[in-house]
């Protein structure tokens, strides 16, 4: 099983290829929530999301072992697609990416721009099936979005950098789709601290990982959940990520209204573009603070900043900025 030490190895391996993203702060938000919050902003990462870390770490690891493939295939809802296309181009590997038809058009266009062949499938299930078939029939290397140790280790380098740059966090929050980011974040945190709590955040309508955590058995969706947080429209976590997820301090389920609320407020306070998936962590952190955890030092991983015009319009369809954040607000107040 992957250990915290693997995150340090990955950080050293990929440091020449990825950006060391900044830790952002908002004095206003810290005052309103009575907290000391640091945001690890992966929107400034290569391809605009943390996924670049896992993709390049996996391919570099194969290269070190003299097993770099001639072709790599992958399925994704968007950010992993861009990441694989970018990493493959960097290392001179052909890339074929299968995406569901409802994938963000910005992410589809970016994947093509990095030189990958893009195939649009009707559903995510179909995209996964096509990738498996192509890998089996052609021998192309299948690089999954989260069910791979080198991918998980790469994703964990975001939190690893934050602990190096600041450290001393009482609690760490990150979104959860397939579980690669939160698994890597958990391992990175354990490299530096045995006591810091690590929490995952997931949309209520895409809560397969949360249900899995609570039940002790992996729960699956038959179809991609229709959350606005397109980065977490996964069907299920994997056994590999579940092994780490079951060690988390807890899960927070976030409503669509809360996701939109915090997307607006992050953009307003931090003056950066964030995609809705990034809002999950701060929504969860606010809930944790409201449970009696004021004055704590908190790390929130902002997963990415890629948002197309359709999603942007939906985020700003209703103005939530008239409702100030607070340490005690509830979901009902935000709807």
C-alpha positions as CSV (number, residue, x, y, z in Angstrom):
1,X,0.0,0.0,0.0
2,X,1.2,3.5,-0.9
3,X,3.0,5.3,2.0
4,X,3.5,9.0,2.9
5,X,7.1,8.6,1.8
6,X,5.9,8.1,-1.8
7,X,4.6,11.7,-1.9
8,X,8.1,13.1,-1.1
9,X,9.5,10.9,-3.9
10,X,6.9,12.2,-6.3
11,X,7.5,15.8,-5.3
12,X,11.2,15.5,-6.2
13,X,10.4,13.7,-9.4
14,X,8.0,16.3,-10.8
15,X,9.3,19.5,-9.4
16,X,11.1,20.5,-12.7
17,X,7.8,20.0,-14.7
18,X,5.0,21.5,-12.6
19,X,4.5,24.9,-11.0
20,X,4.8,25.4,-7.3
21,X,1.4,26.9,-6.8
22,X,0.7,29.7,-4.3
23,X,-1.0,29.7,-0.9
24,X,-3.7,32.3,-1.0
25,X,-5.3,34.0,2.0
26,X,-8.3,36.4,2.6
27,X,-8.1,38.6,5.7
28,X,-11.8,39.3,5.3
29,X,-12.8,35.6,5.2
30,X,-10.6,34.7,8.1
31,X,-12.3,37.5,10.1
32,X,-15.8,36.4,9.1
33,X,-15.2,32.7,9.8
34,X,-12.9,33.2,12.8
35,X,-10.2,31.0,11.2
36,X,-6.7,31.1,9.7
37,X,-7.3,29.6,6.3
38,X,-4.7,28.9,3.6
39,X,-5.9,28.1,0.0
40,X,-3.6,25.9,-2.2
41,X,-4.5,27.3,-5.6
42,X,-4.1,24.7,-8.3
43,X,-5.8,26.9,-10.8
44,X,-2.3,28.2,-11.5
45,X,-1.0,24.7,-12.1
46,X,-0.1,23.4,-15.6
47,X,-3.4,22.7,-17.4
48,X,-5.2,24.8,-14.7
49,X,-5.7,21.9,-12.3
50,X,-3.9,19.5,-9.9
51,X,-4.4,16.7,-12.3
52,X,-1.1,17.6,-14.1
53,X,0.8,16.4,-11.0
54,X,-0.5,12.8,-11.2
55,X,-0.3,12.5,-14.9
56,X,3.3,13.6,-15.2
57,X,4.4,11.6,-12.1
58,X,3.0,8.4,-13.6
59,X,4.6,8.9,-17.0
60,X,8.0,10.0,-15.5
61,X,7.9,6.9,-13.2
62,X,7.4,4.7,-16.3
63,X,10.3,6.5,-18.0
64,X,12.6,5.9,-15.0
65,X,11.8,2.2,-15.3
66,X,12.4,2.3,-19.0
67,X,8.8,1.4,-19.7
68,X,7.6,4.7,-21.2
69,X,4.8,3.6,-23.6
70,X,4.4,4.7,-27.2
71,X,0.8,5.5,-26.6
72,X,-1.3,6.3,-23.6
73,X,-5.1,6.2,-23.3
74,X,-7.3,7.7,-20.7
75,X,-10.9,8.6,-19.8
76,X,-11.9,11.7,-18.0
77,X,-14.6,14.3,-17.3
78,X,-12.1,17.0,-18.3
79,X,-9.1,17.9,-16.2
80,X,-7.4,14.5,-16.3
81,X,-7.9,14.6,-20.0
82,X,-5.9,17.8,-20.3
83,X,-3.3,16.6,-17.9
84,X,-2.6,13.3,-19.8
85,X,-2.5,15.2,-23.1
86,X,-0.1,17.7,-21.7
87,X,2.2,15.1,-20.0
88,X,2.2,12.9,-23.1
89,X,3.1,15.7,-25.4
90,X,5.9,16.7,-23.0
91,X,7.4,13.2,-23.1
92,X,6.8,12.5,-26.8
93,X,4.0,10.0,-26.3
94,X,0.9,9.7,-28.4
95,X,-2.3,10.2,-26.4
96,X,-5.9,9.2,-27.0
97,X,-8.6,10.5,-24.6
98,X,-12.2,9.4,-24.3
99,X,-14.5,12.0,-22.8
100,X,-18.3,11.9,-22.1
101,X,-20.4,14.2,-24.3
102,X,-21.3,16.4,-21.3
103,X,-17.7,17.3,-20.6
104,X,-16.7,20.9,-20.3
105,X,-16.1,22.3,-23.8
106,X,-13.2,24.4,-22.5
107,X,-11.6,21.2,-21.2
108,X,-12.3,19.3,-24.5
109,X,-10.7,22.1,-26.6
110,X,-7.7,22.3,-24.3
111,X,-7.2,18.5,-24.6
112,X,-7.2,18.8,-28.3
113,X,-4.8,21.8,-28.2
114,X,-2.3,19.7,-26.3
115,X,-2.2,17.3,-29.3
116,X,-4.3,14.4,-28.0
117,X,-6.8,12.6,-30.2
118,X,-10.2,13.1,-28.5
119,X,-13.1,10.7,-28.8
120,X,-16.5,11.8,-27.4
121,X,-18.6,9.1,-25.9
122,X,-22.3,9.3,-25.1
123,X,-21.7,8.7,-21.3
124,X,-18.9,8.3,-18.9
125,X,-19.5,4.5,-18.7
126,X,-19.1,4.3,-22.5
127,X,-15.9,6.4,-22.3
128,X,-14.5,4.0,-19.7
129,X,-15.5,1.0,-21.8
130,X,-13.9,2.4,-25.0
131,X,-10.6,3.1,-23.2
132,X,-10.4,-0.4,-21.7
133,X,-11.1,-1.9,-25.2
134,X,-8.4,0.2,-26.9
135,X,-5.8,-0.6,-24.2
136,X,-6.6,-4.3,-24.5
137,X,-6.5,-4.4,-28.3
138,X,-3.6,-2.1,-29.0
139,X,-1.4,-2.4,-25.9
140,X,-1.6,1.3,-25.2
141,X,-1.0,2.2,-21.6
142,X,-4.2,3.0,-19.7
143,X,-3.6,5.9,-17.3
144,X,-6.6,6.1,-15.0
145,X,-7.6,9.4,-13.3
146,X,-7.2,8.1,-9.8
147,X,-6.8,4.3,-9.6
148,X,-3.0,4.3,-9.8
149,X,-0.4,4.7,-7.1
150,X,1.8,7.1,-9.1
151,X,-1.3,9.2,-9.9
152,X,-2.2,9.4,-6.2
153,X,1.3,10.2,-5.2
154,X,1.5,13.0,-7.8
155,X,-1.8,14.5,-6.6
156,X,-0.6,14.5,-3.1
157,X,2.3,16.8,-3.9
158,X,-0.1,19.8,-3.8
159,X,-0.7,19.4,-0.1
160,X,2.9,18.4,0.4
161,X,4.1,21.7,-1.0
162,X,1.6,23.5,1.3
163,X,3.0,21.7,4.4
164,X,6.5,22.6,3.3
165,X,5.6,26.3,2.7
166,X,3.5,26.8,5.8
167,X,2.8,23.8,7.9
168,X,1.2,23.5,11.3
169,X,-2.3,22.9,10.0
170,X,-5.0,21.7,12.4
171,X,-7.2,20.5,9.5
172,X,-7.0,19.9,5.8
173,X,-9.9,19.8,3.3
174,X,-10.0,18.7,-0.3
175,X,-12.7,17.6,-2.8
176,X,-13.3,14.0,-3.5
177,X,-14.4,12.5,-6.9
178,X,-12.6,9.2,-7.5
179,X,-10.5,9.8,-4.5
180,X,-7.0,10.4,-6.0
181,X,-6.6,13.9,-4.6
182,X,-8.0,13.3,-1.2
183,X,-5.9,10.0,-0.9
184,X,-2.7,11.9,-1.8
185,X,-3.6,14.8,0.4
186,X,-4.1,12.4,3.4
187,X,-0.7,10.8,2.8
188,X,1.0,14.1,2.4
189,X,-0.5,15.3,5.6
190,X,0.6,12.2,7.4
191,X,4.2,12.7,6.2
192,X,4.3,15.9,8.3
193,X,1.7,15.3,11.0
194,X,0.1,12.4,12.9
195,X,-2.5,14.7,14.5
196,X,-3.8,17.0,11.8
197,X,-7.3,16.0,10.7
198,X,-8.1,15.4,7.0
199,X,-11.6,15.8,5.6
200,X,-13.1,15.1,2.2
201,X,-15.9,17.1,0.6
202,X,-18.4,15.8,-1.9
203,X,-21.7,17.1,-3.5
204,X,-24.8,15.7,-1.8
205,X,-26.0,14.5,-5.2
206,X,-22.7,12.8,-6.0
207,X,-22.0,11.3,-2.6
208,X,-20.9,7.8,-3.5
209,X,-17.6,8.2,-1.6
210,X,-19.2,9.6,1.5
211,X,-21.7,6.7,1.5
212,X,-18.8,4.3,1.0
213,X,-16.9,5.9,3.9
214,X,-19.9,5.6,6.2
215,X,-21.0,2.1,5.2
216,X,-17.5,0.5,4.8
217,X,-18.5,-0.8,1.3
218,X,-17.9,0.9,-2.0
219,X,-21.1,2.4,-3.4
220,X,-21.5,3.2,-7.1
221,X,-23.6,5.3,-9.4
222,X,-25.1,3.8,-12.5
223,X,-24.8,7.2,-14.3
224,X,-22.7,10.3,-13.8
225,X,-24.4,12.5,-11.1
226,X,-25.6,15.9,-12.5
227,X,-23.6,18.1,-10.1
228,X,-22.3,21.5,-11.3
229,X,-18.9,20.3,-9.8
230,X,-17.9,18.5,-13.0
231,X,-14.6,17.4,-11.6
232,X,-16.3,15.0,-9.2
233,X,-18.9,13.4,-11.6
234,X,-17.3,10.0,-11.0
235,X,-19.2,6.8,-10.8
236,X,-17.3,5.3,-7.8
237,X,-14.1,5.4,-5.9
238,X,-11.7,2.5,-6.3
239,X,-10.5,-0.2,-3.9
240,X,-7.1,1.6,-4.0
241,X,-8.4,5.0,-3.0
242,X,-10.9,3.5,-0.6
243,X,-8.0,2.1,1.4
244,X,-6.9,5.6,2.1
245,X,-10.4,7.2,2.3
246,X,-11.4,5.0,5.1
247,X,-8.7,6.6,7.3
248,X,-10.0,10.1,6.9
249,X,-11.3,12.1,9.8
250,X,-14.7,12.6,8.1
251,X,-16.8,13.5,5.0
252,X,-18.9,16.6,4.4
253,X,-21.7,16.5,1.8
254,X,-22.3,19.9,0.1
255,X,-25.5,21.1,-1.6
256,X,-25.5,22.6,-5.1
257,X,-26.5,25.9,-3.7
258,X,-23.5,25.8,-1.3
259,X,-21.2,24.9,-4.1
260,X,-22.4,27.9,-6.1
261,X,-22.3,30.2,-3.1
262,X,-18.7,29.4,-2.3
263,X,-17.6,29.5,-5.9
264,X,-18.8,33.1,-6.0
265,X,-17.2,34.0,-2.7
266,X,-13.8,32.5,-3.6
267,X,-13.7,34.4,-6.9
268,X,-14.8,37.6,-5.1
269,X,-12.4,37.4,-2.2
270,X,-9.3,35.7,-3.7
271,X,-9.6,37.5,-7.1
272,X,-9.0,34.3,-9.1
273,X,-11.0,32.0,-11.3
274,X,-12.1,28.8,-9.6
275,X,-14.2,25.9,-10.9
276,X,-17.1,24.7,-8.8
277,X,-15.3,21.6,-7.6
278,X,-12.8,23.9,-5.8
279,X,-15.6,25.3,-3.7
280,X,-16.2,21.9,-2.0
281,X,-13.3,22.2,0.4
282,X,-14.2,25.7,1.8
283,X,-17.8,24.7,2.1
284,X,-16.7,21.7,4.2
285,X,-14.3,23.8,6.3
286,X,-17.1,26.3,7.1
287,X,-19.2,23.4,8.4
288,X,-16.3,22.1,10.5
289,X,-15.7,25.6,11.9
290,X,-19.5,25.9,12.8
291,X,-19.2,22.7,14.9
292,X,-17.0,24.4,17.4
293,X,-13.7,24.6,15.7
294,X,-13.0,28.3,15.6
295,X,-9.5,29.8,15.6
296,X,-7.9,26.9,13.8
297,X,-5.3,26.8,11.1
298,X,-6.8,25.3,8.0
299,X,-5.5,24.2,4.6
300,X,-8.1,24.0,1.7
301,X,-7.0,22.6,-1.6
302,X,-8.5,24.5,-4.5
303,X,-8.5,21.8,-7.2
304,X,-8.6,23.9,-10.4
305,X,-9.7,27.0,-12.3
306,X,-11.2,25.7,-15.6
307,X,-14.7,26.8,-16.1
308,X,-16.6,27.1,-19.4
309,X,-19.1,29.8,-20.3
310,X,-22.1,27.6,-19.6
311,X,-21.0,26.7,-16.1
312,X,-19.9,30.3,-15.4
313,X,-23.4,31.5,-16.4
314,X,-25.0,29.0,-14.0
315,X,-22.7,30.0,-11.2
316,X,-23.7,33.6,-11.5
317,X,-27.4,33.1,-12.4
318,X,-28.2,34.1,-8.8
319,X,-26.2,36.6,-6.7
320,X,-25.1,35.1,-3.4
321,X,-22.7,37.9,-2.4
322,X,-25.4,39.7,-0.4
323,X,-25.2,36.8,2.1
324,X,-22.0,37.3,4.1
325,X,-20.1,34.1,5.1
326,X,-20.1,33.4,8.9
327,X,-19.0,30.7,11.2
328,X,-22.6,29.9,12.1
329,X,-24.5,30.1,8.9
330,X,-26.5,27.1,7.7
331,X,-27.5,25.6,4.4
332,X,-31.0,27.0,4.8
333,X,-29.7,30.5,5.0
334,X,-27.8,30.1,1.7
335,X,-30.7,28.7,-0.4
